Amino acid sequence: MKYDIEVKISLKKGMLNPEAATIQRALALLDYNVENTDTIDIIKFSLEGENEKFAHQNVDEMCQKLLCNPVIHDYKIKISPKKE
């Protein structure tokens, strides 16, 4: 079965996020008063797997090995059956 995969990767709480800090400062210069700015990366792809559990295990392994750094990143995996 084919699955649509979405992985959201963010910095762990307490990690310095220079990209978000720059965005927040730039918005302040434009007179937008925003707080708690954060950034995330979203990676989407399709994957063939026996079942949803198998697909989740594969994606989790991908995250651990390549897609993120588990020391500084948190990630969330969303799996849904591919609509044909």
C-alpha positions as CSV (number, residue, x, y, z in Angstrom):
1,M,0.0,0.0,0.0
2,K,1.2,3.5,-0.7
3,Y,1.3,6.2,1.9
4,D,1.7,10.0,1.9
5,I,4.2,11.0,4.5
6,E,4.7,14.4,6.1
7,V,7.6,15.0,8.5
8,K,7.7,18.2,10.5
9,I,11.1,19.0,12.0
10,S,11.7,21.7,14.6
11,L,14.4,22.7,17.0
12,K,14.0,21.3,20.5
13,K,12.8,23.7,23.2
14,G,15.6,25.8,24.5
15,M,17.7,25.6,21.3
16,L,18.8,28.8,19.7
17,N,16.9,29.5,16.5
18,P,18.8,32.3,14.6
19,E,16.4,32.1,11.6
20,A,13.4,32.7,13.8
21,A,15.1,35.5,15.7
22,T,16.0,37.2,12.4
23,I,12.4,36.9,11.2
24,Q,11.1,38.4,14.4
25,R,13.5,41.3,14.2
26,A,12.6,42.0,10.6
27,L,8.9,41.9,11.4
28,A,9.5,44.4,14.3
29,L,11.3,46.7,11.8
30,L,8.1,46.6,9.7
31,D,6.1,47.6,12.9
32,Y,4.6,44.1,13.4
33,N,4.7,43.2,17.1
34,V,5.1,39.4,17.1
35,E,6.4,37.1,19.8
36,N,7.6,33.5,20.2
37,T,8.6,33.2,16.5
38,D,9.6,29.7,15.5
39,T,10.4,27.9,12.3
40,I,9.9,24.3,11.1
41,D,10.9,22.3,8.1
42,I,8.3,20.1,6.4
43,I,9.4,17.2,4.2
44,K,6.7,15.4,2.2
45,F,7.0,12.2,0.2
46,S,5.3,9.0,-0.8
47,L,6.3,5.6,0.5
48,E,5.2,2.0,-0.2
49,G,4.8,-0.2,2.7
50,E,3.1,-3.4,4.0
51,N,1.0,-1.4,6.5
52,E,1.0,1.9,8.4
53,K,3.1,0.5,11.3
54,F,5.8,-0.6,8.8
55,A,5.7,2.8,7.1
56,H,6.0,4.6,10.4
57,Q,9.0,2.5,11.4
58,N,10.8,3.2,8.1
59,V,10.1,7.0,8.3
60,D,11.3,7.0,12.0
61,E,14.5,5.3,10.9
62,M,15.0,7.9,8.1
63,C,14.6,10.7,10.6
64,Q,17.1,9.2,13.0
65,K,19.7,8.5,10.2
66,L,19.4,11.4,7.9
67,L,16.4,13.8,8.0
68,C,17.2,15.4,11.4
69,N,19.7,15.5,14.2
70,P,18.0,13.8,17.2
71,V,20.2,15.8,19.6
72,I,18.8,19.2,18.5
73,H,15.6,18.4,16.6
74,D,12.1,17.1,17.4
75,Y,10.0,15.6,14.7
76,K,6.5,14.6,14.1
77,I,5.5,12.0,11.5
78,K,2.1,12.1,9.8
79,I,1.1,9.1,7.6
80,S,-2.1,8.9,5.5
81,P,-3.1,6.3,2.9
82,K,-2.4,7.7,-0.6
83,K,-5.5,8.7,-2.5
84,E,-5.4,7.2,-5.9
